[in-house]
Amino acid sequence: MSRAFVFPGQGAQTIGMGQELAAAYPAAKAVFDEVDEALGESLSTLIWEGDIADLTLTQNAQPALMATSLAAMRALEAEGVDISAASLVAGHSLGEYSALAASGAISLADTARLLRTRGRAMQEAVPVGIGAMAALLGLDFQTAKDIAAEAAEGDVCQAANDNDPSQVVVSGHKAAVERAVELAKANGAKRAMLLPVSAPFHCALMEPAAQVMAEALAQVEINKPSVPLVANVLAEAVEDPATIRSLLVDQVTGSVRWRESVLYMGAEKGISEIWEIGAGKALSGMVRRINRDIACSNIGTPEGVKAAVTALNG
């Protein structure tokens, strides 16, 4: 049985996430403590007792989701299941950093600081109100890409997330994204709507953030991951630290090729089982829509950890 561990991206955050894991597993609690220390503030208090509007701020959501994923991973390890149970790791956007931390490529403290920097840089790259993102449902990727190109009209409008066969997210200047929504509806989209996000991620408007991340990543040690990473921008496995460093910069402005990544894991690498580690079940839903032959479960609570350990040891 060949399996992959995958790690969620922004949008999965909820108040209280990871709290049961921290209460049940000292190793999970230690993750939140280390992230708090790395950031010089009690992010865990915000995650467990704060306001969802504050947690959803990009600079908070990114390290918070990573901490929750790593807490789940440490809980698994406490039960005798480590990263070597997987043949591949992958993550959706910021989840790629969680995957790299879980596989030992980047230290937990460095990952927390990188994601705080990444969140701030992505937020500051484009003034509020200038950019937007929209989900186009019921259109294939090529059609969505063509619509984005037509809608641009000299502005930026790009296919940012190729999530699954029926969901593509476009990103760019607000007026262009609004044009894309109308074009999508005219071209038979089941639904097309603007997303409640604070910046236009994964498009050319994020270039200032890419430059910030290039500088930040240059200061951080990156090791060969213990399990190969299926990179967002390539949709194939990589292990070389220099390549990973470069791809993490490219990822800021590049498309998240999630649909292709899951297809690659199944067809090229024989993955038959995917475990979503951390908050929510968004990736599990996407995987099912991409390849129904891949079994998918999520691990984000003590019950989820126990069920996974039983299944993995079975």
Rosetta silent file (secondary structure, phi, psi, omega in degrees, C-alpha in Angstrom):
SEQUENCE: MSRAFVFPGQGAQTIGMGQELAAAYPAAKAVFDEVDEALGESLSTLIWEGDIADLTLTQNAQPALMATSLAAMRALEAEGVDISAASLVAGHSLGEYSALAASGAISLADTARLLRTRGRAMQEAVPVGIGAMAALLGLDFQTAKDIAAEAAEGDVCQAANDNDPSQVVVSGHKAAVERAVELAKANGAKRAMLLPVSAPFHCALMEPAAQVMAEALAQVEINKPSVPLVANVLAEAVEDPATIRSLLVDQVTGSVRWRESVLYMGAEKGISEIWEIGAGKALSGMVRRINRDIACSNIGTPEGVKAAVTALNG
SCORE:     score description
SCORE:     0.000 S_00000001
   1 L     0.000  113.858 -179.527    0.000    0.000    0.000 S_00000001
   2 L   -97.551  128.384 -174.345    1.669    3.190   -1.185 S_00000001
   3 E  -131.296  159.537  174.980    0.518    6.337    0.610 S_00000001
   4 E  -125.098  146.825  170.771    1.082   10.087    0.698 S_00000001
   5 E  -103.796  128.132 -179.380    0.698   12.568    3.541 S_00000001
   6 E  -123.714  154.021 -169.589   -0.750   15.909    2.419 S_00000001
   7 E  -128.797  129.303 -171.788   -1.077   19.189    4.318 S_00000001
   8 L   -71.634  162.035  178.756   -3.878   21.778    3.988 S_00000001
   9 L  -109.939 -166.087 -175.701   -3.630   25.418    2.961 S_00000001
  10 L   -61.930  144.636 -177.943   -5.358   28.654    3.859 S_00000001
  11 L   110.731  -19.279 -179.081   -9.096   28.515    4.428 S_00000001
  12 L   -86.344   -5.908 -172.274   -9.011   25.469    6.714 S_00000001
  13 L   -68.916  139.378  174.124   -8.469   27.552    9.869 S_00000001
  14 L  -142.509  149.226  174.487  -10.948   27.356   12.764 S_00000001
  15 L   -66.148  131.426  179.971  -10.798   28.595   16.340 S_00000001
  16 L    97.454   -6.622 -177.676   -9.810   25.676   18.572 S_00000001
  17 L   -62.272  135.492  178.038   -7.984   23.663   15.922 S_00000001
  18 L    82.535   -8.511 -174.774   -5.284   21.449   17.381 S_00000001
  19 H   -67.538  -40.593  177.915   -6.333   22.101   20.974 S_00000001
  20 H   -65.388  -37.540  177.200   -7.526   18.530   21.591 S_00000001
  21 H   -62.431  -44.405 -178.863   -4.280   17.206   20.123 S_00000001
  22 H   -64.522  -34.560  179.215   -2.242   19.460   22.423 S_00000001
  23 H   -72.510  -32.903 -174.927   -4.254   18.278   25.438 S_00000001
  24 H   -88.684  -27.493 -174.010   -3.876   14.607   24.531 S_00000001
  25 L  -130.579  113.964  176.672   -0.254   14.535   23.355 S_00000001
  26 H   -54.305  -34.756 -179.879    2.651   16.398   25.017 S_00000001
  27 H   -65.887  -32.900  177.117    4.547   16.199   21.698 S_00000001
  28 H   -72.648  -42.218  177.061    1.707   18.059   19.972 S_00000001
  29 H   -59.692  -38.023 -179.272    1.615   20.713   22.709 S_00000001
  30 H   -62.266  -30.544  177.262    5.388   21.147   22.272 S_00000001
  31 H   -62.681  -49.995 -179.761    4.823   22.124   18.625 S_00000001
  32 H   -62.478  -39.009  177.990    2.578   25.042   19.607 S_00000001
  33 H   -62.559  -42.096 -178.165    5.027   26.063   22.338 S_00000001
  34 H   -68.806  -37.939  177.427    7.929   26.076   19.882 S_00000001
  35 H   -65.769  -43.059  176.675    5.972   28.090   17.304 S_00000001
  36 H   -56.720  -45.157 -178.762    5.002   30.625   20.001 S_00000001
  37 H   -65.710  -41.972 -178.784    8.672   30.953   20.979 S_00000001
  38 H   -62.747  -35.625 -177.430    9.838   31.275   17.367 S_00000001
  39 H   -90.988  -11.970 -179.449    7.351   34.090   16.699 S_00000001
  40 L    70.359   28.019  178.413    7.818   35.797   20.055 S_00000001
  41 L  -159.117  164.011 -178.818    4.085   35.782   20.767 S_00000001
  42 L   -90.651   79.080  176.120    1.351   33.390   21.871 S_00000001
  43 H   -63.102  -32.386 -178.767   -0.102   32.375   18.531 S_00000001
  44 H   -61.744  -35.592  177.674   -1.596   29.332   20.291 S_00000001
  45 H   -63.578  -41.398  176.847   -3.803   31.615   22.416 S_00000001
  46 H   -63.252  -43.817 -177.792   -5.151   33.211   19.228 S_00000001
  47 H   -61.935  -40.233 -171.371   -5.716   29.783   17.654 S_00000001
  48 H   -95.982  -26.207 -173.806   -7.607   28.403   20.645 S_00000001
  49 H  -130.953   -0.104 -171.166   -9.302   31.433   22.203 S_00000001
  50 L   -86.018 -166.186  179.741   -9.102   34.266   19.692 S_00000001
  51 L   -97.137  136.064 -176.994  -11.339   35.865   17.104 S_00000001
  52 H   -60.812  -31.567  178.948  -11.713   34.096   13.754 S_00000001
  53 H   -64.046  -38.169  178.138  -11.189   37.414   11.919 S_00000001
  54 H   -72.162  -40.478  179.682   -7.757   37.757   13.537 S_00000001
  55 H   -65.286  -32.407 -177.084   -6.860   34.118   12.915 S_00000001
  56 H   -75.268  -17.350  174.418   -7.865   34.480    9.256 S_00000001
  57 L   -53.902  131.695 -172.167   -5.355   37.294    8.710 S_00000001
  58 H   -51.642  -41.036 -176.507   -2.819   35.775    6.322 S_00000001
  59 H   -68.556  -21.078  176.312    0.156   36.395    8.601 S_00000001
  60 H   -95.207  -42.216 -176.032   -1.585   34.452   11.391 S_00000001
  61 H   -60.930  -39.334 -173.925   -3.405   31.768    9.403 S_00000001
  62 H   -65.581  -54.756  177.136   -0.279   30.509    7.663 S_00000001
  63 H   -66.583  -29.253 -179.343    1.863   29.660   10.731 S_00000001
  64 H   -66.772  -43.685  179.324   -1.261   28.579   12.645 S_00000001
  65 H   -67.498  -38.797  176.270   -2.279   25.988   10.059 S_00000001
  66 H   -61.700  -45.242 -179.577    1.288   24.720    9.839 S_00000001
  67 H   -59.932  -41.047 -179.446    1.461   24.355   13.645 S_00000001
  68 H   -65.918  -41.374  177.150   -1.788   22.380   13.668 S_00000001
  69 H   -62.834  -44.571 -178.086   -0.529   20.053   10.919 S_00000001
  70 H   -69.548  -32.012  175.269    2.779   19.475   12.694 S_00000001
  71 H   -63.086  -42.018  177.188    0.970   18.845   15.990 S_00000001
  72 H   -64.190  -38.810  178.510   -1.041   16.103   14.265 S_00000001
  73 H   -64.701  -41.943  179.396    2.180   14.690   12.813 S_00000001
  74 H   -67.492  -34.292  176.163    3.846   14.637   16.241 S_00000001
  75 H   -64.861  -42.266  175.440    0.779   12.917   17.702 S_00000001
  76 H   -58.539  -45.385 -179.441    1.077   10.244   15.020 S_00000001
  77 H   -62.286  -37.052  178.387    4.757    9.832   15.857 S_00000001
  78 H   -63.461  -24.965  178.507    3.885    9.465   19.539 S_00000001
  79 L   -94.797    7.367  174.273    1.697    6.529   18.508 S_00000001
  80 L    94.505    9.516  177.922    4.537    4.938   16.556 S_00000001
  81 L  -113.731  115.449  179.842    3.765    6.182   13.022 S_00000001
  82 L  -110.433 -174.429 -173.884    6.382    8.489   11.518 S_00000001
  83 H   -62.521  -22.330 -179.250    6.853   10.208    8.177 S_00000001
  84 H   -68.741  -10.371  174.353    8.435    7.069    6.706 S_00000001
  85 H   -68.726  -14.789  179.574    4.918    5.576    6.584 S_00000001
  86 L  -105.720  148.663  174.141    4.463    7.807    3.513 S_00000001
  87 L   -90.295  -25.539 -178.679    6.138    7.491    0.110 S_00000001
  88 E  -144.049  155.227  167.797    5.455   11.139   -0.759 S_00000001
  89 E  -125.069  155.736  175.969    4.438   14.392    0.927 S_00000001
  90 E  -158.258  159.890  176.929    2.647   17.382   -0.585 S_00000001
  91 E  -148.755  152.066 -179.023    0.862   20.503    0.599 S_00000001
  92 L   -90.078  110.477  179.436   -1.555   23.043   -0.848 S_00000001
  93 L    57.657 -111.294 -179.825    0.205   26.429   -1.049 S_00000001
  94 L   -59.790  -25.311  178.815    1.346   27.147    2.548 S_00000001
  95 H   -59.376  -22.235  176.310    0.823   23.413    3.191 S_00000001
  96 H   -62.600  -35.327  176.534    3.983   22.818    1.188 S_00000001
  97 H   -68.070  -39.581  176.469    5.900   24.380    4.097 S_00000001
  98 H   -60.449  -43.504  179.289    4.115   22.038    6.528 S_00000001
  99 H   -61.331  -40.305 -179.405    5.127   19.082    4.340 S_00000001
 100 H   -70.242  -36.980  176.314    8.754   20.246    4.355 S_00000001
 101 H   -67.580  -42.401 -178.915    8.762   20.704    8.128 S_00000001
 102 H   -63.671  -32.302 -177.711    7.162   17.285    8.637 S_00000001
 103 L   -94.002    9.246  174.040    9.787   15.639    6.434 S_00000001
 104 L    79.261   10.587 -178.781   12.685   17.334    8.203 S_00000001
 105 L   -76.790  -34.318  179.218   13.698   19.615    5.338 S_00000001
 106 L  -131.978  138.604  179.981   13.140   22.838    7.329 S_00000001
 107 L   -65.124  156.013 -179.381   13.156   23.203   11.117 S_00000001
 108 H   -60.092  -45.300 -178.675    9.857   23.929   12.846 S_00000001
 109 H   -63.210  -44.022  178.647   11.057   27.321   14.147 S_00000001
 110 H   -64.111  -38.859  179.800   12.337   28.387   10.728 S_00000001
 111 H   -63.200  -43.056  178.796    9.098   27.236    9.099 S_00000001
 112 H   -60.725  -45.716 -179.000    7.022   29.311   11.528 S_00000001
 113 H   -67.846  -39.128  177.600    9.117   32.423   10.884 S_00000001
 114 H   -61.487  -41.501 -178.462    9.093   31.875    7.113 S_00000001
 115 H   -72.690  -32.528  173.305    5.298   31.605    7.089 S_00000001
 116 H   -63.811  -44.609  177.618    4.891   34.719    9.212 S_00000001
 117 H   -62.788  -43.831 -178.755    7.145   36.544    6.712 S_00000001
 118 H   -63.257  -44.540 -179.800    5.301   34.991    3.763 S_00000001
 119 H   -61.521  -45.815  179.210    1.896   35.952    5.146 S_00000001
 120 H   -64.282  -45.198 -176.738    2.923   39.553    5.750 S_00000001
 121 H   -64.310  -38.619  179.513    4.677   39.854    2.376 S_00000001
 122 H   -68.681  -36.923  178.698    1.686   38.448    0.485 S_00000001
 123 H   -68.263  -39.542 -174.874   -0.661   40.810    2.312 S_00000001
 124 H   -83.848  -11.323 -175.836    1.546   43.859    1.706 S_00000001
 125 L   -65.116  -32.001 -175.495    2.306   43.079   -1.959 S_00000001
 126 L  -134.315  125.907  178.312   -1.003   44.528   -3.182 S_00000001
 127 L   -57.884  143.207 -179.916   -3.032   47.320   -1.515 S_00000001
 128 L   -55.963  133.287  178.078   -6.414   46.152   -0.195 S_00000001
 129 L    97.179  -14.805 -178.995   -9.116   46.507   -2.822 S_00000001
 130 L   -83.282  -37.603 -176.911   -6.773   46.354   -5.825 S_00000001
 131 E  -111.523  171.233  178.692   -6.755   42.584   -6.231 S_00000001
 132 E  -161.363  165.330  172.263   -9.249   39.741   -5.962 S_00000001
 133 E  -133.581  151.518  178.921   -9.683   36.003   -6.379 S_00000001
 134 E  -142.363  144.946  175.239  -12.672   34.072   -7.676 S_00000001
 135 E   -96.405  129.447  175.862  -13.672   30.420   -7.787 S_00000001
 136 E  -109.760  114.797 -175.517  -14.966   29.119  -11.110 S_00000001
 137 E  -106.383  136.205  176.811  -16.944   25.910  -10.614 S_00000001
 138 L    89.919   12.016  176.104  -17.873   23.443  -13.318 S_00000001
 139 L  -120.210  144.734  176.639  -15.215   24.455  -15.846 S_00000001
 140 L   -77.150  168.263 -172.247  -12.101   22.501  -16.773 S_00000001
 141 H   -61.704  -43.783 -177.382   -8.683   24.037  -16.260 S_00000001
 142 H   -63.648  -41.259  178.301   -8.010   24.961  -19.888 S_00000001
 143 H   -63.025  -44.474  178.663  -11.364   26.730  -20.223 S_00000001
 144 H   -62.513  -39.476  179.045  -10.742   28.642  -16.978 S_00000001
 145 H   -63.831  -43.239  179.023   -7.241   29.563  -18.166 S_00000001
 146 H   -64.284  -40.329  178.853   -8.641   30.855  -21.473 S_00000001
 147 H   -63.668  -42.687  179.036  -11.299   32.874  -19.639 S_00000001
 148 H   -61.186  -42.510  179.893   -8.651   34.426  -17.374 S_00000001
 149 H   -64.247  -40.779  179.999   -6.564   35.406  -20.400 S_00000001
 150 H   -68.492  -36.803 -176.956   -9.582   36.951  -22.140 S_00000001
 151 H   -73.544  -21.062 -173.239  -10.647   38.803  -18.985 S_00000001
 152 H   -58.454  -50.993  178.854   -7.212   40.335  -18.396 S_00000001
 153 L    48.506   44.694  179.007   -7.503   43.111  -21.007 S_00000001
 154 L    93.361  -17.189  173.933   -4.071   44.417  -20.056 S_00000001
 155 L   -88.906  179.383  173.485   -4.524   43.734  -16.324 S_00000001
 156 L   -90.286  129.210  171.331   -3.319   40.651  -14.452 S_00000001
 157 E  -154.503  112.429 -173.794   -5.750   37.719  -14.396 S_00000001
 158 E  -133.252  153.449  170.925   -4.357   34.214  -14.031 S_00000001
 159 E   -73.682  112.570 -171.641   -5.476   30.713  -13.126 S_00000001
 160 E   -94.594  -43.969 -178.759   -4.049   30.528   -9.603 S_00000001
 161 E  -127.207  117.752  171.585   -5.292   27.212   -8.186 S_00000001
 162 E   -96.585   85.994 -168.243   -6.114   24.165  -10.299 S_00000001
 163 E   -79.343  -47.538  179.550   -7.832   22.432   -7.386 S_00000001
 164 E  -161.124  178.253 -172.964   -9.842   19.625   -8.971 S_00000001
 165 L   -60.006  -17.132 -176.883  -11.680   18.839  -12.240 S_00000001
 166 L  -121.998   11.338 -178.011  -14.539   21.192  -11.371 S_00000001
 167 E  -142.151  113.584  174.582  -12.844   23.978   -9.381 S_00000001
 168 E  -124.522  136.596  177.367  -10.325   26.522  -10.632 S_00000001
 169 E  -106.184  130.944  176.006   -9.470   29.743   -8.786 S_00000001
 170 E  -107.405  153.840 -172.803   -8.419   32.825  -10.747 S_00000001
 171 E  -144.391  148.100  176.906   -6.452   35.712   -9.282 S_00000001
 172 E   157.050 -153.889  176.429   -5.394   39.206  -10.307 S_00000001
 173 E   -62.694  140.792 -173.003   -6.638   42.783  -10.569 S_00000001
 174 H   -56.446  -45.965 -177.788  -10.156   43.090   -9.138 S_00000001
 175 H   -62.620  -39.064 -179.930  -11.776   44.448  -12.305 S_00000001
 176 H   -68.565  -40.270  179.007  -10.219   41.665  -14.409 S_00000001
 177 H   -66.229  -38.165  176.350  -11.303   38.965  -11.954 S_00000001
 178 H   -63.711  -38.028  175.457  -14.830   40.388  -11.987 S_00000001
 179 H   -63.600  -39.458  179.514  -14.778   40.182  -15.801 S_00000001
 180 H   -62.576  -39.070  178.125  -13.637   36.553  -15.503 S_00000001
 181 H   -59.736  -46.336 -179.388  -16.603   35.775  -13.236 S_00000001
 182 H   -66.701  -40.975  177.909  -19.044   37.122  -15.849 S_00000001
 183 H   -63.888  -39.420  179.918  -17.260   35.314  -18.702 S_00000001
 184 H   -62.380  -44.151  178.355  -17.299   32.073  -16.726 S_00000001
 185 H   -61.091  -40.799 -179.958  -21.044   32.344  -16.193 S_00000001
 186 H   -68.721  -22.233 -178.790  -21.515   33.029  -19.900 S_00000001
 187 L  -100.775   18.016  170.991  -19.404   29.970  -20.710 S_00000001
 188 L    92.387   14.646  176.411  -21.471   27.543  -18.659 S_00000001
 189 L   -62.499  141.107  176.432  -19.855   27.621  -15.220 S_00000001
 190 L   -65.582  -42.619  174.985  -22.113   26.094  -12.549 S_00000001
 191 E  -149.036  151.946  174.343  -21.069   28.899  -10.221 S_00000001
 192 E  -148.500  119.877 -175.527  -18.535   31.722  -10.315 S_00000001
 193 E  -149.303  147.754  175.337  -17.992   33.951   -7.303 S_00000001
 194 E   -65.734  146.040  179.973  -15.467   36.253   -5.713 S_00000001
 195 L   -99.506  148.215  179.649  -13.702   34.757   -2.681 S_00000001
 196 L   -81.097   67.609  179.461  -13.411   36.476    0.714 S_00000001
 197 L  -114.630  159.165 -173.364   -9.617   36.782    0.586 S_00000001
 198 L   -95.273   -4.493 -179.487   -7.451   39.753    1.486 S_00000001
 199 L  -160.329  158.798  179.930   -5.038   39.594   -1.463 S_00000001
 200 L   -87.155   87.619 -175.241   -4.699   38.077   -4.970 S_00000001
 201 L   -72.662  157.963  172.322   -2.473   35.076   -4.230 S_00000001
 202 L    55.743   45.940  171.258   -0.541   33.000   -6.782 S_00000001
 203 L  -146.804  177.192 -174.419   -0.409   35.513   -9.592 S_00000001
 204 H   -62.066  -22.209  178.991    2.081   38.038  -11.005 S_00000001
 205 H   -66.346  -14.772 -179.994    0.869   40.735   -8.584 S_00000001
 206 H   -86.402    7.194 -177.421    2.640   38.756   -5.828 S_00000001
 207 H   -54.653  -41.192  176.257    6.088   39.475   -7.310 S_00000001
 208 H   -58.781  -36.442  178.386    7.074   41.811   -4.411 S_00000001
 209 H   -69.782  -35.727  177.473    6.276   38.967   -1.999 S_00000001
 210 H   -61.948  -39.174  178.848    8.334   36.543   -4.096 S_00000001
 211 H   -65.960  -41.087  177.004   11.326   38.858   -3.738 S_00000001
 212 H   -61.228  -43.289 -178.448   10.856   39.004    0.046 S_00000001
 213 H   -69.753  -32.856  176.298   10.673   35.212    0.203 S_00000001
 214 H   -60.178  -43.472  179.177   13.784   34.804   -1.946 S_00000001
 215 H   -67.632  -42.897 -178.297   15.712   36.850    0.634 S_00000001
 216 H   -66.690  -43.076 -178.307   14.147   35.033    3.608 S_00000001
 217 H   -68.535  -27.509  179.063   14.695   31.558    2.162 S_00000001
 218 H   -65.876  -22.354 -177.265   18.332   32.369    1.374 S_00000001
 219 L   -91.541   -2.686 -171.398   18.940   32.709    5.129 S_00000001
 220 L  -112.465  140.041  176.229   17.428   29.340    6.070 S_00000001
 221 L   -76.953  128.668  175.234   18.971   25.885    6.021 S_00000001
 222 L  -120.764  123.683  179.503   17.039   23.463    3.818 S_00000001
 223 L  -100.925  167.004  173.278   17.898   19.773    3.999 S_00000001
 224 L   -65.995  125.478  179.736   16.922   16.922    1.728 S_00000001
 225 L   -64.795  147.042 -179.698   13.439   15.849    2.882 S_00000001
 226 L   -69.385  -20.180  176.569   13.233   12.336    4.281 S_00000001
 227 L  -130.921  132.989 -178.533   10.281   11.761    1.925 S_00000001
 228 L   -57.196  144.849  179.752   10.133   13.333   -1.582 S_00000001
 229 E  -100.520  129.174  170.651    7.919   16.413   -1.965 S_00000001
 230 E   -85.754  107.388 -171.093    5.424   16.756   -4.820 S_00000001
 231 L   -78.135  139.296 -179.078    5.924   20.457   -5.550 S_00000001
 232 L   -54.009  -45.934 -170.557    2.950   22.741   -6.278 S_00000001
 233 L   -83.416  -14.639  179.147    4.471   24.481   -9.286 S_00000001
 234 L  -106.788  -27.423 -173.016    5.852   21.324  -10.965 S_00000001
 235 L    58.257   37.991  172.480    3.282   18.687   -9.989 S_00000001
 236 L  -152.812  166.651 -172.170    6.121   16.192   -9.634 S_00000001
 237 E   -78.344  140.350  176.120    8.451   14.952   -6.907 S_00000001
 238 E  -135.744  154.313  178.442   11.597   16.838   -5.873 S_00000001
 239 L  -136.974  -21.721 -175.204   14.250   16.215   -3.218 S_00000001
 240 L   -70.152  124.920 -176.687   17.165   18.538   -3.981 S_00000001
 241 H   -57.819  -39.711  179.981   17.372   21.340   -1.365 S_00000001
 242 H   -65.632  -38.793  177.403   18.464   24.010   -3.877 S_00000001
 243 H   -65.071  -44.063  179.629   15.559   23.089   -6.162 S_00000001
 244 H   -60.394  -44.474  179.172   13.108   23.215   -3.252 S_00000001
 245 H   -57.484  -45.941 -179.443   14.392   26.669   -2.237 S_00000001
 246 H   -65.841  -41.167 -178.574   13.891   27.971   -5.787 S_00000001
 247 H   -68.152  -31.616  177.471   10.439   26.404   -6.143 S_00000001
 248 H   -66.550  -29.598  173.884    9.241   27.971   -2.882 S_00000001
 249 H   -73.013  -47.605  179.910   10.016   31.371   -4.410 S_00000001
 250 H   -58.912  -33.150 -175.178    8.319   30.453   -7.704 S_00000001
 251 H   -61.893  -27.888 -176.513    5.286   29.217   -5.752 S_00000001
 252 H   -63.346  -39.337 -179.758    4.392   32.736   -4.554 S_00000001
 253 H  -103.919  -11.534 -174.796    3.485   33.884   -8.078 S_00000001
 254 L   -89.805  167.177  179.750    2.931   30.455   -9.664 S_00000001
 255 L   -76.193  145.163  170.895   -0.156   28.275   -9.937 S_00000001
 256 E   -86.291  107.137 -174.535   -0.950   25.612   -7.353 S_00000001
 257 L   -92.219   63.756 -173.357   -1.203   22.560   -9.615 S_00000001
 258 H   -70.040  -44.585  179.952   -3.094   20.405   -7.126 S_00000001
 259 H   -57.085  -48.506  179.871   -5.210   18.420   -9.601 S_00000001
 260 H   -65.206  -34.564  179.736   -2.117   17.475  -11.600 S_00000001
 261 H   -63.169  -43.990  179.684   -0.201   16.680   -8.395 S_00000001
 262 H   -67.778  -40.852  176.629   -2.829   14.161   -7.276 S_00000001
 263 H   -60.537  -41.935  178.078   -3.007   12.632  -10.767 S_00000001
 264 H   -61.663  -45.048 -179.136    0.801   12.325  -10.742 S_00000001
 265 H   -60.366  -40.124 -179.317    0.777   10.652   -7.316 S_00000001
 266 H   -75.047  -53.189 -172.633   -1.719    8.069   -8.504 S_00000001
 267 H   -76.831  -41.723 -174.494   -0.583    7.398  -12.059 S_00000001
 268 L   -90.212  -31.080 -172.397    3.189    7.922  -11.800 S_00000001
 269 L  -116.121    1.276  174.734    3.895    6.898   -8.206 S_00000001
 270 L    67.717   24.495  179.143    1.199    4.321   -7.488 S_00000001
 271 L   -70.356  127.537 -179.804   -0.268    6.152   -4.505 S_00000001
 272 L  -117.436   -3.868 -175.585   -3.482    4.427   -3.408 S_00000001
 273 E  -144.918  129.505  177.114   -3.987    6.132   -0.035 S_00000001
 274 E  -125.464  131.935  176.655   -3.770    9.813    0.970 S_00000001
 275 E  -112.201  121.743  177.858   -3.887   11.105    4.552 S_00000001
 276 E   -89.619  116.969 -170.686   -4.714   14.787    5.055 S_00000001
 277 E  -108.253  111.454 -179.711   -2.823   15.905    8.146 S_00000001
 278 L   130.607 -151.981 -172.800   -4.106   18.968   10.006 S_00000001
 279 L   -78.437  140.657  170.134   -7.215   21.137    9.996 S_00000001
 280 L    77.133 -177.487 -177.166  -10.275   20.455    7.874 S_00000001
 281 L  -133.605   19.145 -174.102  -11.093   18.064    5.047 S_00000001
 282 H   -60.739  -43.725 -177.341  -10.800   20.322    1.979 S_00000001
 283 H   -68.881  -35.563  178.161   -7.976   18.372    0.351 S_00000001
 284 H   -59.630  -42.564  177.636   -9.724   15.045    0.972 S_00000001
 285 H   -62.482  -42.558  178.601  -12.723   16.341   -0.958 S_00000001
 286 H   -62.829  -44.811 -178.597  -10.507   17.497   -3.821 S_00000001
 287 H   -58.804  -43.103 -179.571   -8.683   14.160   -3.972 S_00000001
 288 H   -62.488  -36.049  179.775  -11.982   12.275   -4.243 S_00000001
 289 H   -76.551  -21.890 -179.789  -13.079   14.472   -7.137 S_00000001
 290 H   -85.540  -46.361 -175.620   -9.708   14.015   -8.883 S_00000001
 291 L  -148.197  101.164 -176.308   -9.199   10.261   -8.451 S_00000001
 292 L   -68.693  -14.028 -179.174  -11.890    8.126   -6.830 S_00000001
 293 L   -80.108  -11.721  178.834   -9.496    5.158   -6.679 S_00000001
 294 L   -93.247  120.572  175.958   -7.366    6.883   -4.010 S_00000001
 295 E   -72.197  140.628 -174.841   -8.662    6.314   -0.481 S_00000001
 296 E  -138.412  133.991  176.966   -8.572    9.515    1.566 S_00000001
 297 E  -141.606  161.926  179.275   -8.855   10.290    5.285 S_00000001
 298 E  -119.048  149.818 -178.403   -7.982   13.219    7.528 S_00000001
 299 E  -126.760  101.311 -179.221   -5.992   13.347   10.767 S_00000001
 300 L  -142.403    0.846 -179.547   -6.699   16.433   12.864 S_00000001
 301 L  -137.488  164.538  175.613   -8.027   15.177   16.199 S_00000001
 302 H   -56.049  -37.490  178.467   -6.985   12.533   18.754 S_00000001
 303 H   -64.446  -40.325  177.964   -9.757   10.293   17.364 S_00000001
 304 H   -64.237  -38.812  177.808   -8.383   10.782   13.870 S_00000001
 305 H   -62.675  -48.562 -178.700   -4.896    9.907   15.054 S_00000001
 306 H   -60.351  -44.012 -179.550   -6.132    6.691   16.743 S_00000001
 307 H   -63.620  -40.287  179.753   -8.117    5.682   13.651 S_00000001
 308 H   -65.360  -42.621 -178.992   -5.125    6.346   11.416 S_00000001
 309 H   -62.580  -42.752  177.724   -2.767    4.349   13.632 S_00000001
 310 H   -60.623  -45.781 -178.785   -5.187    1.407   13.592 S_00000001
 311 H   -67.443  -42.671 -176.713   -5.491    1.593    9.803 S_00000001
 312 H   -70.731  -29.417  179.305   -1.773    2.103    9.184 S_00000001
 313 H   -91.159   -8.767 -177.399   -0.782   -0.759   11.480 S_00000001
 314 L   -73.983    0.000    0.000   -3.536   -2.988   10.198 S_00000001
